[in-house]
Amino acid sequence: RLIVAAFAILRFLIGYDIISLFNDRKGADSPMKTPAKRPHTPSRLGILMASLRPRRWLYPIYAARQLRLERHEISSAHVPRSLSGLKLAYASDIHYGALLDAERVNDLAARLNALEADIILLGGDYGEDAAHSLEFWRIVPALHARLAVCAVIGNHDRADGDIDALCAAMQAKSVTPLVNSALTLRSGEDTIALCATDDCYWGEPDYQDVAAQVRGADYVIYAPHAPDALEDAYNVQRDPFFDLALCGHTHGGQVTLLGFAPYTASRRGLRYGNHYRSGEIEEHGVTVLVSNGVGTTWLPLRLGARAQYHLITLSRARAQ
């Protein structure tokens, strides 16, 4: 089993489409110029590994199932006084299917509800493919938040999928889909807008329209599935139209070596190194949070990129 696990890690590191990576060489004008690759689905080896009982001595398989809560305090002078203390729960890249079963979907829903957040926001890739994404919304227990529960669209949801059926399944669970759209909420004297563009790989993102929809909100959270969308979002206007960006898609690299991920599932990989791999990033006057996500793709392995979901608390900082 140790030999099988070691071989699987090696295959994960070198087994992706190397040619497509070099198509995104450093210095290219835009990471979105090359055609989107079809999302990875579980390999036969991955399905076999997922059937194993996770033991600590099979650590990469064991680690893939150890979901950890990450707490963040986003302190900014942009946060209005009445929104200070607002709590938002975030989870992305669940990948329900052969590598993550219904029991773990139920566990995630229970964890999110237990946070008693003001807002729950789900960041896309609900299933291993479009059919499983639709099934995810049929089986997931009801999610509860004080103000709203929202969900965005990822590449695994969008490729070959029926977007209208997916959004209808979300709405049947009292969840607001965010697809080139925004939801503006009032909390006290101020408004907070949640927005997202369509998936930048397989969808039709409209950055200008989304920016127009949130104009006038006191605080804006932008939640594209992939951080690849940020470059185009920054170029909409002189200053970013959002204050906080929440992204998934990269899985934190899923398997990393000494903090470096040979592959991050992002077309920016060779252009920006591991800049958007995982964690909090401060740039252009906004905060970006990239999540490692909940599930896995291709193989049920994690090393140096723990599965995570998030509780984000906004706080008002004094202006400098």
Secondary structure, DSSP 8 states (H G I E B T S, - for coil): -HHHHHHHHHHHHH-S-HHHHHTT-TT-S-TTSS---------HHHHHHHTS---GGGHHHHHHT--EEEEEEEEETTS-GGGTT-EEEEE----BBTTB-HHHHHHHHHHHHHT--SEEEE-S--BSSHHHHHHHHHHS-----SSEEEEE--HHHHTT--HHHHHHHHHHTT-EEESSEEEEEEETTEEEEEEE---TTTS---HHHHHHHHTT-SEEEE--SSGGGHHHHHTTSSS-S-SEEEE-SSGGGSB-BTTB-S--S-TTHHHHTTTTSSEEEEETTEEEEE---SS-SSSS--BSS--EEEEEEEEE----
